[in-house]
Amino acid sequence: MSEESSQKAKSEQTDFLHHLFVPVYMPAILFATGEGSLIPIVPLTAKALGANLATAGIISGLLMIGVVLGDVPSGFIVNKWGETVAMRIAAVLAIVSAIFCWHATNLAVLAAGVLIIGIASATFNLARHAFLTAWTPPWYRARAMSLLGGTTRIGYFVGPFIASPLIALAGSRSVYWIHVAACIIVLVVLQVTPDPEKLLAANRTRAERRRDGKSMNAAVPSSARRIGISHVTSQGVIESAGAEGGISESSAFMTRLLRFPLIRYFTVLCRMGTAAGILQMMRASRQVILPLWGVQLNISAPHIALIMGVAGAVDLSLFYTSGQIMDRFGRRWAAVPVLVGISIGHLLMPFAQAEWTYVCIAILISVANGLGSGIVMTLGADLASRYAPDNMPGFLSGWRMSTDSGSAIGPLAISGMTALTGLWSAAVLMGSIGLVGAFMMQRFIPRFIGK
């Protein structure tokens, strides 16, 4: 009887994730494929317009800066018009900005286009994240989030392969049209698919009743019912005006100030957001330090590309395993090992004086990173469900700004340390920071999430 019940539960879970594929995962794969195809082309376009290497690097970095700048405004968009409308706005914005980049006649136009692509990416990613946070039951939320993280990996992995033959046929600038085409398909998919909230609501109710034998939502407010929680704590949240222990109703300035998620949820974001930001910083740094170390070892460019491709494939192959670990054993069992593994890889980097040791370290870092697919989004969803059930997009916008800032800082930190004292010191610095992040995850996940 228990075996039959287990089989039914697995069936419900598979059915639920199946309903998520078209409204969430398919648009995500398409958008990431378009973005992944143009990322390597941006510095080439800048060089063709007369930029030197430093300027080309700065223009490429504007993509991540655009993501950071777009995180908080995208939270307001999702709150006001909903996730689906936000994805449509992001797709249209990405189409316009990609055409700007394709038609750019000077560096200023190209820079503006790249920056707007980053803003569109922030809006699209937040909309997907908020949607899954609201509609995925907590007991397999991590698996849903790890699949979402996997869609970005798939898109970034496949995008360059699609771009390569197009460059050979029509030149490098033609690649921007891949992103245009991908976003147009996203708009079509969002238009023709039925309202996903109706499908997911019915499916989720069945899954919850199957799991608990009764509805989990009997005495839960409507905002909490949507995310399947029965208690909302105010720990770490600055209460809004009029709340018990909160600020005075006469303080209109503070009331307006509390509309900004970085202030309202400062305590949570200061601790968990910093830890997750370090994780994202380590992930971004590996994409810079591994190729640079290969160059320092005088490994040929094709060999470096091959090694990075193999490491990327290892990373991609593990994305669903991460969700299974988090749902079964808890979030710490993914977050802490991931940071420890990537940190050890960085700390061992100065000892890689041969190609085979370089390959081993690249694989170690990729395995560690792959086992953390979706961990940042899962932690954000858990925290939003617990601390901001009535304002999940707002909380997630602050959360993503914290984590995306880490992604932006990582490459800059490596560049600065390399210029000052050499690449080995950058590897040691990043590895040490990663161990601090692992300690923070170990300490704060039980306190703020409870598992």
C-alpha positions in Angstrom: 0.0 0.0 0.0 2.8 2.4 0.9 4.6 1.5 -2.4 1.4 2.3 -4.3 1.1 5.6 -2.5 4.8 6.4 -3.3 4.1 5.7 -7.0 1.1 8.0 -7.0 3.1 10.8 -5.3 5.8 10.5 -7.9 3.1 10.6 -10.6 1.7 13.8 -9.1 5.1 15.4 -9.0 5.9 14.4 -12.6 2.6 15.8 -13.7 3.2 19.1 -11.8 6.6 19.6 -13.4 5.1 18.6 -16.8 2.7 21.5 -16.5 5.6 23.8 -15.8 7.5 23.0 -18.9 5.6 25.1 -21.5 4.8 28.2 -19.4 8.1 28.5 -17.6 10.9 26.2 -18.8 10.4 26.5 -22.6 10.5 30.3 -22.6 13.5 30.2 -20.2 15.4 27.9 -22.5 14.6 30.0 -25.6 15.6 33.3 -23.8 18.8 31.8 -22.4 19.8 30.4 -25.8 19.4 33.8 -27.5 21.3 35.5 -24.7 24.0 32.8 -24.7 24.6 33.1 -28.4 25.3 36.9 -28.3 27.4 37.1 -25.2 30.6 36.0 -27.0 29.8 38.4 -29.9 29.5 41.6 -27.9 33.3 42.1 -27.4 33.8 41.3 -31.1 31.3 44.0 -32.1 33.0 46.5 -29.8 36.4 45.7 -31.4 34.9 46.2 -34.9 33.7 49.6 -33.8 37.2 50.6 -32.7 37.3 49.7 -29.0 40.5 48.4 -27.4 40.6 45.3 -25.3 39.8 47.2 -22.0 36.9 49.1 -23.5 35.5 45.9 -25.1 35.7 44.2 -21.7 33.8 47.1 -20.1 31.1 47.0 -22.7 30.7 43.3 -22.2 30.4 43.9 -18.5 27.5 46.2 -19.0 25.3 43.2 -19.5 25.8 42.2 -15.8 25.5 45.8 -14.7 22.2 46.0 -16.5 21.0 42.9 -14.7 21.8 44.5 -11.3 20.2 47.8 -12.3 17.1 46.0 -13.5 16.5 43.8 -10.5 14.5 46.2 -8.3 12.4 47.9 -11.0 11.5 44.4 -12.3 10.1 43.6 -8.9 7.7 46.6 -9.2 6.7 45.4 -12.7 5.9 41.9 -11.6 4.0 43.1 -8.6 1.9 45.5 -10.7 1.2 43.4 -13.8 2.1 39.9 -13.0 4.7 37.4 -14.1 3.4 36.7 -17.6 3.1 40.3 -18.6 6.6 41.0 -17.2 8.0 38.2 -19.4 6.4 39.8 -22.4 7.8 43.2 -21.6 11.2 41.7 -21.1 11.0 39.9 -24.4 10.0 43.0 -26.3 12.7 45.0 -24.6 15.3 42.4 -25.5 14.2 42.4 -29.2 14.5 46.2 -29.4 17.9 46.2 -27.6 19.3 43.3 -29.8 18.3 45.3 -32.9 20.1 48.3 -31.5 23.3 46.2 -31.0 23.0 44.8 -34.5 22.6 48.3 -36.0 25.1 50.1 -33.7 27.4 52.5 -35.6 29.3 53.6 -32.5 30.3 52.3 -29.1 27.7 54.4 -27.3 24.8 52.8 -29.1 26.3 49.3 -28.6 26.8 50.0 -24.9 23.2 51.2 -24.5 21.9 48.1 -26.3 23.9 45.7 -24.1 22.8 47.5 -20.9 19.2 47.2 -21.9 19.6 43.5 -22.7 20.8 43.1 -19.2 17.8 45.0 -17.8 15.5 42.8 -19.9 17.2 39.7 -18.7 16.7 40.8 -15.0 13.0 41.3 -15.6 12.6 37.9 -17.4 14.5 36.0 -14.8 12.7 37.6 -11.9 9.3 36.8 -13.5 10.2 33.1 -13.8 11.6 33.0 -10.3 8.5 34.7 -8.8 6.2 32.4 -10.7 7.8 29.2 -9.5 8.1 30.6 -5.9 4.3 31.2 -5.9 3.2 27.9 -7.5 5.7 25.2 -6.6 4.9 23.3 -3.4 7.8 23.5 -0.8 8.5 19.7 -0.7 9.8 19.7 -4.3 10.5 23.4 -4.8 14.3 22.7 -5.1 13.8 20.3 -7.9 11.7 22.8 -9.8 14.3 25.5 -9.2 17.2 23.3 -10.2 15.4 22.6 -13.5 15.0 26.4 -13.9 18.8 26.8 -13.2 19.4 24.1 -15.7 17.5 25.9 -18.5 20.1 28.8 -18.2 22.9 26.3 -18.4 21.3 24.6 -21.5 20.8 27.9 -23.2 24.3 29.2 -22.6 25.7 25.8 -23.7 23.6 25.5 -26.9 23.6 29.2 -27.9 27.3 29.4 -29.1 26.8 26.3 -31.2 23.9 27.8 -33.0 25.8 31.1 -33.5 28.9 29.5 -34.9 27.5 28.4 -38.3 25.5 31.6 -38.6 28.7 33.7 -38.1 30.4 31.7 -40.9 27.5 32.3 -43.3 26.5 35.9 -42.5 29.1 37.5 -40.1 29.2 38.0 -36.4 26.5 40.7 -36.2 23.9 38.3 -37.6 24.0 36.5 -34.2 21.9 39.3 -32.6 19.0 38.1 -34.8 19.2 34.7 -32.9 18.2 36.6 -29.8 15.5 38.4 -31.7 14.1 35.2 -33.1 14.2 33.5 -29.7 12.3 36.3 -28.0 9.7 36.3 -30.8 9.1 32.6 -30.2 8.9 33.3 -26.4 6.1 35.9 -27.1 4.3 33.3 -29.3 4.5 30.6 -26.6 3.2 33.0 -23.9 0.4 34.1 -26.2 -0.9 30.6 -27.3 -0.5 28.7 -24.0 -3.5 28.8 -21.6 -3.3 30.7 -18.3 -0.7 28.6 -16.4 -2.0 29.7 -13.0 -5.3 27.9 -13.5 -3.6 24.7 -14.6 -1.1 24.8 -11.7 -3.6 25.7 -9.1 -5.7 22.6 -9.7 -2.7 20.4 -10.1 -1.1 21.7 -6.9 -4.3 21.2 -4.9 -4.3 17.5 -5.9 -0.7 17.1 -5.0 -1.1 18.7 -1.6 -4.1 16.5 -0.8 -2.3 13.4 -2.0 0.7 14.3 0.3 -1.2 15.3 3.5 -4.5 13.6 3.1 -6.3 16.9 3.4 -6.0 20.5 2.2 -3.0 22.4 3.7 -4.8 25.7 3.1 -7.8 25.5 5.3 -6.8 28.3 7.7 -4.1 30.1 5.8 -4.6 33.6 4.3 -5.0 33.7 0.5 -1.6 35.2 0.0 0.0 32.4 2.0 -2.2 29.8 0.5 -0.7 30.4 -2.9 2.7 29.3 -1.6 1.6 26.6 0.8 2.7 28.0 4.2 0.8 28.1 7.5 2.9 30.5 9.4 4.6 33.8 8.4 7.2 35.1 10.7 8.3 38.7 10.8 11.9 37.9 12.0 14.3 39.9 9.9 11.6 42.1 8.4 11.1 45.8 9.2 7.4 46.1 9.8 5.4 48.6 7.7 3.6 51.5 9.3 0.9 50.6 11.7 2.2 47.2 12.5 2.8 46.1 16.1 6.4 47.0 17.0 6.7 48.8 13.7 7.1 52.5 12.8 4.7 55.3 13.5 2.0 56.1 11.0 3.1 59.7 11.0 6.4 58.8 9.4 5.4 59.1 5.8 9.1 59.2 4.7 9.8 55.9 6.3 6.7 54.4 4.9 7.9 55.3 1.4 11.3 54.0 2.2 10.0 50.6 3.2 8.7 50.1 -0.3 12.3 49.4 -1.3 13.0 45.7 -0.6 16.7 46.2 0.3 15.5 48.3 3.3 12.4 46.5 4.3 14.1 43.1 4.3 17.6 44.4 5.3 18.3 41.9 8.1 17.5 38.9 6.0 19.3 40.2 2.9 22.3 41.4 4.9 23.0 37.8 6.1 21.5 35.4 3.6 21.9 37.8 0.7 25.6 38.3 1.4 26.2 34.5 1.6 24.4 33.9 -1.6 26.2 36.9 -3.2 29.5 35.2 -2.3 28.3 32.0 -4.0 27.4 33.9 -7.1 30.8 35.8 -7.0 32.6 32.4 -6.9 30.6 31.1 -9.8 31.4 34.2 -11.9 35.1 34.2 -10.9 35.6 30.6 -12.1 34.5 31.6 -15.6 37.3 34.2 -15.6 40.1 32.6 -13.7 40.1 29.2 -15.4 40.7 30.6 -18.9 43.3 33.0 -17.6 45.2 30.3 -15.8 45.2 28.2 -18.9 46.7 31.1 -20.8 49.4 31.5 -18.0 50.3 27.8 -18.5 50.7 28.4 -22.2 47.9 26.0 -23.1 46.7 26.7 -26.6 43.4 28.5 -27.1 41.6 25.4 -28.7 42.7 23.2 -25.8 41.4 25.8 -23.3 38.1 26.0 -25.1 37.9 22.2 -25.2 38.6 21.9 -21.4 36.1 24.6 -20.6 33.5 22.8 -22.9 34.1 19.5 -21.1 33.8 21.2 -17.7 30.6 22.9 -18.8 29.1 19.6 -19.9 29.9 18.1 -16.5 28.3 21.1 -14.8 25.2 20.7 -17.0 24.8 17.0 -16.4 24.4 17.5 -12.6 21.7 20.2 -12.5 18.8 18.0 -11.5 20.8 16.1 -8.8 21.1 19.4 -6.9 17.4 19.7 -6.5 17.0 16.1 -5.3 19.7 16.7 -2.7 18.1 19.9 -1.4 14.6 18.5 -1.2 15.7 15.3 0.5 18.4 16.4 2.9 18.0 20.2 3.2 19.4 23.3 1.6 22.7 23.3 3.6 23.7 20.0 2.0 23.9 21.7 -1.4 25.0 25.3 -0.5 27.9 24.5 1.9 29.5 21.7 -0.3 29.2 23.8 -3.4 31.0 26.8 -1.8 33.6 24.5 -0.2 34.3 22.7 -3.5 34.6 25.8 -5.6 36.8 27.4 -2.9 39.1 24.4 -2.7 39.4 24.5 -6.5 40.5 28.2 -6.4 42.9 27.5 -3.5 44.5 24.6 -5.4 44.9 26.7 -8.6 48.4 28.0 -7.8 49.6 24.3 -7.6 48.3 23.6 -11.1 51.6 23.8 -13.0 50.7 21.2 -15.7 47.8 20.7 -18.1 46.6 17.6 -16.3 46.4 19.3 -12.9 44.6 22.2 -14.6 42.0 19.8 -16.1 41.5 18.1 -12.7 40.8 21.5 -11.0 38.5 22.6 -13.8 36.5 19.4 -13.4 36.4 19.7 -9.5 35.0 23.2 -9.8 32.5 22.2 -12.4 31.2 19.3 -10.3 30.9 21.5 -7.2 29.0 24.2 -9.2 26.8 21.6 -10.9 25.6 20.3 -7.6 24.4 23.8 -6.7 22.2 24.3 -9.7 19.2 26.3 -8.5 20.4 26.8 -4.9 20.3 30.6 -5.0 16.8 30.6 -6.5 15.6 28.0 -4.0 16.9 29.9 -1.0 15.3 33.1 -2.4 12.0 31.3 -2.8 12.2 29.8 0.7 12.9 33.2 2.2 10.2 35.0 0.2 7.6 32.4 1.3 8.6 32.9 4.9 9.2 36.6 5.2 7.3 38.2 2.3 4.2 36.1 1.4 2.3 39.3 0.3 5.2 40.8 -1.6 7.2 37.9 -3.0 8.3 39.8 -6.3 9.5 42.7 -4.2 11.5 40.5 -1.9 12.9 38.5 -4.8 14.0 41.7 -6.6 16.1 42.6 -3.5 17.4 39.1 -3.2 18.4 39.0 -6.9 20.1 42.4 -6.6 22.2 41.1 -3.8 23.2 37.9 -5.6 23.7 39.5 -9.0 25.9 42.1 -7.4 28.2 39.2 -6.4 28.3 38.0 -10.0 29.3 41.5 -11.1 32.0 42.0 -8.4 33.7 38.6 -8.9 35.4 39.3 -12.3 36.3 42.9 -11.1 38.0 41.5 -8.0 40.0 39.0 -10.0 41.1 41.8 -12.4 42.2 44.1 -9.6 44.1 41.4 -7.7 45.8 40.1 -10.8 46.9 43.7 -11.7 48.3 44.2 -8.2 50.0 41.0 -7.2 49.4 38.3 -9.8 46.8 35.7 -10.8 47.8 33.3 -8.0 46.8 35.9 -5.3 43.4 36.4 -7.0 42.8 32.6 -6.8 43.8 32.5 -3.1 41.7 35.6 -2.3 38.6 34.2 -4.0 39.1 30.8 -2.4 39.3 32.4 1.0 36.2 34.5 0.5 34.3 31.3 -0.7 35.1 29.6 2.6 33.7 32.6 4.5 30.5 32.2 2.4 30.4 28.5 3.3 30.6 29.3 7.0 27.8 31.9 6.6 25.6 29.4 4.8 26.2 26.8 7.5 25.3 29.3 10.2 22.4 31.2 8.7 20.4 28.6 6.7 19.1 26.9 9.8 18.3 30.3 11.4 16.5 31.9 8.5 15.1 28.9 6.6 15.2 26.1 9.2 16.7 23.3 7.0 
